[in-house]
Amino acid sequence: MLIYPTLLAGGLGTRLWPASRKSYPKQFSNFIGDESLFQQSARRLTSSDILEFAPHITLTNADFRFIIAEQLQAVGIDPGPILIEPEVKNTAAAVLAASLFIHAQNTDAVLLVAPADHLIPDTTAFHEAIAVGLSQVEIGKMVTFGIKPSHPETGYGYLETLTSDTDLLPVSDVKKFVEKPDLNGAEKMLATGNFLWNAGIFLFSAQSMIEAFVAYAPKTLDLVSKAVKCATSDLGFVRLAEQPWSMLENTSIDYAIMEKAQNLVAVHYASKWSDLGGWDAVWSESNPDNSGNVTSKSAHAIECTNSLLRSEEGNQQLIGLGLDNIMAIAMRDAVLVAHKDRSQNVKMAVDILKRNKIAQAEIFPKDYRPWGWFEILAIGNRFQVKLICVKPGAALSLQSHSHRSEHWVVVEGTAKVTIDDEEKLVSEGQSVYVPLSSKHRLENPSEHQVTLIEVQIGTYLGEDDIVRYEDVYSRT
């Protein structure tokens, strides 16, 4: 049976700040291994000797659409349909949108919906669990996946099953969903033997999901149906209609459907799984050394125990001396130092920064764009210096600025530069001046990346000081 793998890739991952932020959340970063969590998730949902998967469906927001396409192509995976949510409305709307979209193409379609930021190392065991779930879908069930708890975890929701012999049975009926407990509640649930961690992964037929919304959330069904029916194509992406989407409630699929469904079962999964929901999880999944330490390439532990030391900048050295149960994550623009037991409270730091309107709360040092990325190196009252990288064949929009001039110095490759009516090639070591209010564009016509230093000078240096006249990414 063909399965349509559906990845939910719009999460923010604030508990992994400062390496995960709203502008570039955790699913797109490499925390474990050489690939991002999103790339690992996509690889995990490709065909094997056990299962056959269709091309991926991904739900995300407009800011991440090019990152998703690029990361999938980088690991040789057909991006498939990428559905753009006009705004965040939680998982109920996203799951239904994917179901309606695929049901219109194949009324017998089966979807596997999974977050794009989980860590599941054993793909074969996971596929075997999905195969068990497929046997349940064939008899009209909707399936969730429950993880056999290894300890009293307070960072996960739980599933209460009707049986206490979860070690023996591969499938159980779900009695109820339980929100993240305190430590005492988690210990009690672990002792009973009939509770599983809620992985937030679901397997179902598109028809069953649509029927569930008919029964339990008809208003949501009406609005999402309109958003899918009136969707538009945008550079190969599917942009869901904004007006009906804006009227949706912010509701999870658990609350809207799964807690009410009478045909829901849980497939037990006993192999390794983590939602990588905090730095303590990164520490435990990174194979601590004999002293219990995990260090990145540019971090060093001296007489430390049970600590995580991670420097995200290759030339920035992080030294831990005499630490125990400490997590220290250093980036160029922000540093987190906390006791490992406080991993679930990192969001408090983000909230404080947001209240004080400090950009590091949500803005990543590198600002990823469809054409490449830029990073701010220095900023003053009337100047700003950026490092800009333009991908092969990419081009920035034809634009002008009302409050600043720009000076570009190419340090790698050859750029094609347009300033008003003049076009010219600017090679490594050469520079060009862009006067205030001039229409200009930067392009990379080569097969190699172009890197340049941009110096902005003016009375206002914000990213909103842009008037776009032409843009290959439809941002005009």
C-alpha positions in Angstrom: 0.0 0.0 0.0 1.4 3.4 -1.0 1.8 5.9 1.8 1.9 9.6 1.4 4.5 10.9 3.9 3.5 14.3 5.3 6.0 16.5 7.2 4.9 19.3 9.5 7.8 21.8 9.3 6.5 25.0 10.7 7.5 24.6 14.4 9.7 27.2 16.2 11.7 25.0 18.7 12.2 27.7 21.3 13.6 25.3 23.9 16.7 24.9 21.8 17.5 28.7 21.8 19.9 30.2 20.8 20.6 27.7 18.1 16.9 27.5 17.2 15.0 30.7 16.6 11.8 31.8 14.9 13.6 32.9 11.7 15.5 29.6 11.5 14.1 26.9 13.8 15.6 23.6 14.9 14.3 21.4 12.2 16.7 23.0 9.6 19.8 22.8 11.8 22.3 19.9 12.4 22.1 19.0 16.0 22.8 15.2 15.7 24.8 14.0 12.7 25.7 15.7 9.4 22.1 16.4 8.2 19.4 18.6 9.6 16.5 17.1 11.5 14.3 17.9 8.6 16.5 16.1 6.2 16.7 13.1 8.5 13.0 13.0 8.8 12.5 13.1 5.0 15.0 10.3 4.5 13.2 8.2 7.1 10.0 8.4 5.1 11.4 7.1 1.8 10.6 3.6 0.3 12.3 0.5 1.7 11.9 -3.3 1.5 9.1 -2.9 4.0 7.1 0.1 2.8 6.4 2.1 -0.3 6.2 5.9 0.0 5.0 8.5 -2.5 6.8 11.8 -2.9 6.7 13.9 0.3 4.1 16.5 1.2 5.4 19.3 3.4 3.4 21.9 5.3 5.2 25.1 6.3 5.1 28.9 6.2 6.3 31.1 3.4 9.5 32.0 5.1 10.8 28.4 5.0 9.6 27.2 1.6 12.9 27.7 -0.2 14.9 26.3 2.7 12.8 23.1 2.5 13.1 22.7 -1.3 16.9 23.3 -1.0 17.4 20.9 1.9 15.5 18.1 0.2 17.3 18.6 -3.1 20.6 18.5 -1.2 19.9 14.9 -0.1 18.5 13.8 -3.4 14.8 13.8 -2.4 12.1 15.0 -4.7 10.5 17.9 -2.8 7.0 16.9 -3.9 4.1 19.3 -3.0 5.0 22.0 -0.5 1.9 23.6 1.0 2.3 27.1 2.3 0.2 28.0 5.4 -0.7 31.7 5.4 -0.3 31.9 9.2 0.3 29.5 12.0 -2.9 27.7 13.0 -1.5 24.6 14.8 -1.7 21.0 13.6 -5.4 20.4 13.1 -5.7 22.7 10.1 -2.4 21.5 8.6 -3.3 17.8 8.9 -6.7 18.4 7.3 -5.2 20.5 4.5 -2.8 17.7 3.6 -5.6 15.1 3.7 -7.9 17.2 1.5 -5.1 17.9 -1.0 -4.1 14.3 -1.4 -7.7 13.0 -1.3 -8.5 15.1 -4.4 -5.8 13.1 -6.2 -6.4 9.7 -4.7 -9.5 8.9 -2.7 -7.9 5.8 -1.2 -4.8 7.6 0.0 -3.1 6.8 3.3 -1.1 9.5 5.0 1.7 9.3 7.6 1.9 12.7 9.3 5.0 13.4 11.3 6.8 16.4 12.8 9.9 17.3 10.9 12.1 17.7 14.0 12.1 14.3 15.6 15.1 11.9 16.0 14.4 8.2 15.2 17.7 6.5 14.5 16.4 3.0 13.6 14.5 3.5 10.3 13.9 -0.3 9.9 12.2 -0.6 13.3 10.2 2.5 12.5 9.0 1.1 9.2 8.1 -2.2 10.9 5.9 -0.2 13.3 4.3 1.7 10.4 3.6 -1.7 8.8 1.7 -2.7 11.9 -0.2 0.5 11.7 -1.1 -0.1 8.1 -2.9 -3.4 9.1 -5.0 -1.3 11.5 -5.8 1.4 8.8 -7.0 -1.4 6.5 -9.7 -2.2 9.0 -10.8 1.4 9.4 -8.7 2.5 12.3 -6.7 5.7 12.7 -3.3 5.2 14.3 -1.1 7.1 16.6 2.4 6.0 17.7 3.2 5.7 21.4 6.7 5.4 22.7 7.5 3.0 25.5 8.7 5.3 28.3 12.2 4.8 29.6 12.0 7.3 32.5 9.4 9.8 34.1 9.6 12.5 31.4 7.9 15.8 32.1 8.5 17.3 28.6 6.2 14.9 26.7 2.4 14.3 26.6 1.2 10.8 27.3 -1.3 8.3 25.9 -3.2 6.2 28.4 -4.0 2.8 26.9 -6.7 0.3 28.0 -4.1 -2.4 28.6 -1.1 -2.5 30.9 0.8 -5.2 29.0 2.3 -2.8 26.4 5.5 -4.9 26.3 3.5 -7.8 24.9 0.9 -6.3 22.5 1.9 -4.3 19.4 -1.4 -2.2 19.4 -3.7 -0.8 22.1 -6.9 1.1 22.2 -6.3 4.7 23.4 -8.3 5.6 26.5 -7.3 9.3 26.7 -4.6 11.9 26.0 -2.7 13.3 29.0 -1.0 16.7 29.0 2.7 17.1 30.0 2.7 16.1 33.7 4.8 17.2 36.7 7.4 14.8 38.0 5.1 13.2 40.5 2.5 12.5 37.8 5.1 11.2 35.4 6.4 8.8 38.0 2.9 7.5 38.7 2.2 6.9 35.0 5.4 5.1 34.5 4.7 2.8 37.4 1.2 1.7 36.1 2.6 0.4 32.8 -0.3 1.5 30.6 1.0 4.9 29.5 3.0 5.7 26.4 4.7 8.9 25.3 2.7 10.7 22.7 5.0 11.0 19.6 2.5 13.1 17.6 2.9 10.8 14.6 -0.3 9.7 12.9 -1.3 7.2 10.2 -4.7 7.2 8.6 -6.7 7.1 5.4 -7.5 10.6 4.0 -11.1 9.5 3.9 -11.2 8.6 7.6 -9.6 11.9 8.6 -12.1 13.9 6.5 -15.0 11.9 8.0 -13.6 12.7 11.5 -13.7 16.4 10.8 -17.3 16.1 9.5 -18.2 14.5 12.9 -16.1 16.6 15.3 -15.0 19.9 13.6 -17.3 20.7 10.7 -16.4 24.4 10.8 -12.7 23.7 10.5 -13.5 21.4 7.6 -15.5 24.1 5.8 -12.7 26.7 6.1 -9.8 24.4 5.3 -11.7 23.0 2.3 -12.1 26.6 1.0 -8.4 27.3 1.6 -7.4 24.2 -0.4 -9.9 24.7 -3.1 -8.9 28.3 -3.6 -5.1 27.6 -3.3 -2.8 29.2 -5.9 0.5 28.0 -7.4 3.5 30.2 -6.5 6.8 29.2 -8.1 5.8 25.6 -7.8 4.6 25.9 -4.2 0.9 25.6 -3.2 -0.2 28.7 -1.4 -3.4 28.0 0.7 -6.0 30.7 0.4 -5.4 33.4 3.0 -9.0 34.6 3.8 -10.6 31.3 5.0 -7.4 30.2 6.7 -7.3 33.4 8.8 -10.7 32.5 10.3 -9.5 29.1 11.7 -9.0 28.5 15.4 -5.6 27.7 16.6 -6.2 24.0 17.5 -4.1 20.9 17.7 -5.1 17.7 15.9 -5.0 15.9 19.3 -7.7 18.2 20.7 -9.8 18.7 17.5 -10.0 15.0 16.5 -7.8 12.4 18.1 -9.1 12.8 21.7 -12.7 12.4 20.4 -12.2 9.6 17.8 -13.7 6.3 18.6 -11.5 4.4 16.1 -8.1 5.5 17.4 -5.4 2.9 18.3 -1.8 3.3 19.4 1.0 1.3 17.9 3.7 0.7 20.5 7.2 1.7 19.5 10.0 0.5 21.7 13.1 1.6 19.8 14.9 4.9 20.3 12.9 8.1 19.8 13.3 11.8 20.8 11.5 15.0 19.9 14.8 16.7 20.7 12.7 19.1 22.8 15.5 20.6 24.8 19.3 20.8 25.3 19.1 17.9 27.8 17.8 15.7 24.9 20.6 16.9 22.6 23.1 16.0 25.4 21.6 12.5 26.0 21.4 11.7 22.2 25.0 12.8 21.5 26.8 9.9 23.2 28.3 11.6 26.3 31.9 10.6 27.0 33.1 8.7 30.1 32.8 11.9 32.2 29.3 12.5 30.9 30.4 15.4 28.7 29.4 16.4 25.2 31.5 19.0 23.4 31.4 20.4 19.9 34.5 20.8 17.8 35.3 24.2 19.2 34.4 23.5 22.8 36.6 22.0 25.5 35.8 20.5 28.9 38.3 20.7 31.7 37.5 18.8 34.9 33.8 18.9 33.9 31.1 16.2 34.4 27.7 15.6 32.8 27.8 18.8 30.8 27.0 20.0 27.3 29.4 22.6 25.8 28.6 23.7 22.3 30.1 26.5 20.2 28.2 27.1 17.0 30.9 29.3 15.6 33.9 27.4 14.1 36.5 29.9 15.3 34.9 30.8 18.6 36.4 28.6 21.4 34.3 27.7 24.4 36.0 26.5 27.5 34.3 24.8 30.4 36.2 24.6 33.7 35.0 22.6 36.7 31.4 22.4 35.6 28.8 19.8 36.6 25.4 19.4 34.9 25.8 22.6 33.0 24.7 23.3 29.4 26.5 26.2 27.6 25.6 27.0 24.1 27.6 29.9 22.5 26.7 31.7 19.3 28.3 34.9 17.9 25.3 37.0 19.1 24.0 35.1 22.1 25.1 32.7 24.8 23.0 30.4 27.0 24.4 29.0 30.3 22.0 27.0 32.4 21.8 24.0 34.7 20.8 20.9 32.7 17.8 20.4 34.9 16.4 23.6 33.6 16.4 22.6 29.9 12.6 22.8 29.7 12.6 26.4 31.0 14.8 27.9 28.2 11.6 29.5 26.8 11.7 31.8 29.8 14.9 33.4 28.4 13.3 33.8 25.0 10.2 35.5 26.6 12.4 37.9 28.5 14.3 38.9 25.4 11.0 39.3 23.5 9.5 41.6 26.2 12.6 43.8 25.9 12.3 43.8 22.1 15.8 42.3 21.7 16.2 40.9 18.2 18.1 37.8 19.3 14.9 36.3 20.8 13.7 35.4 17.3 16.2 36.5 14.6 19.0 34.1 13.7 22.4 35.6 13.0 22.2 34.4 9.4 19.2 35.6 7.5 18.3 32.9 4.9 16.8 34.1 1.6 15.7 32.3 -1.6 18.9 33.5 -3.3 21.3 32.7 -0.4 21.9 34.3 3.0 23.4 37.4 4.7 24.9 38.0 8.1 25.4 41.3 9.9 29.0 41.7 10.9 28.9 45.2 12.4 26.4 48.0 13.0 26.5 51.6 14.0 24.3 54.7 14.1 24.6 55.4 10.4 26.3 52.3 9.0 26.0 48.5 8.7 28.3 45.9 7.4 27.0 42.6 6.0 28.5 39.4 4.6 26.4 38.3 1.7 26.5 34.9 -0.1 24.6 34.4 -3.4 23.9 30.9 -4.7 24.9 29.8 -8.2 22.4 31.1 -10.8 20.5 33.2 -8.2 19.6 36.8 -8.3 18.4 39.4 -5.8 15.4 41.6 -6.8 15.7 44.7 -8.8 15.3 47.2 -6.0 16.1 50.6 -4.6 16.5 52.2 -1.1 15.2 55.5 0.1 17.5 56.0 3.1 20.8 54.3 2.3 23.6 53.9 -0.2 25.6 50.7 -0.5 29.2 49.7 -1.3 29.8 46.1 -2.5 33.3 44.4 -2.4 33.4 41.0 -4.0 35.6 38.6 -2.1 34.8 35.4 -3.9 33.5 34.7 -7.4 32.2 37.1 -10.0 28.9 39.0 -9.7 26.7 40.6 -12.3 25.7 44.1 -11.1 22.9 46.3 -12.5 22.8 50.0 -11.4 20.1 51.9 -13.2 20.8 51.4 -16.9 24.4 50.0 -16.5 25.3 46.3 -16.2 28.8 45.0 -15.5 30.7 42.1 -14.1 32.5 42.6 -10.7 35.2 40.1 -9.9 37.0 39.1 -6.8 38.8 42.1 -5.3 36.8 44.6 -7.2 34.1 46.9 -5.8 31.1 48.9 -6.9 29.1 51.8 -5.4 25.3 51.9 -5.3 24.0 55.5 -4.9 20.9 56.3 -2.8 17.6 55.7 -4.7 19.3 53.9 -7.7 17.6 50.9 -9.1 20.0 48.0 -8.7 20.3 44.2 -8.7 23.0 41.7 -7.8 23.2 38.4 -9.7 25.4 35.3 -9.7 25.6 34.1 -13.3 28.2 31.4 -12.5 28.2 27.8 -11.2 30.0 28.8 -8.0 28.8 30.9 -5.1 29.5 34.7 -4.9 30.5 36.2 -1.6 30.7 39.9 -1.0 31.0 42.5 1.8 28.3 45.1 1.8 28.7 48.4 3.6 25.4 50.3 4.0 25.5 54.0 5.0 22.4 56.1 5.7 19.9 57.5 8.1 17.8 54.2 8.3 19.2 50.7 7.7 16.1 48.5 8.2 15.3 45.6 5.9 11.9 47.2 5.1 13.7 50.1 3.2 13.3 48.2 0.0 11.2 49.0 -3.1 11.1 45.9 -5.4 10.5 46.4 -9.1 11.2 42.8 -10.4 11.8 39.6 -8.5 12.1 36.0 -9.6 10.7 34.9 -6.2 7.4 36.7 -6.5 8.1 39.1 -3.7 7.1 42.3 -5.5 
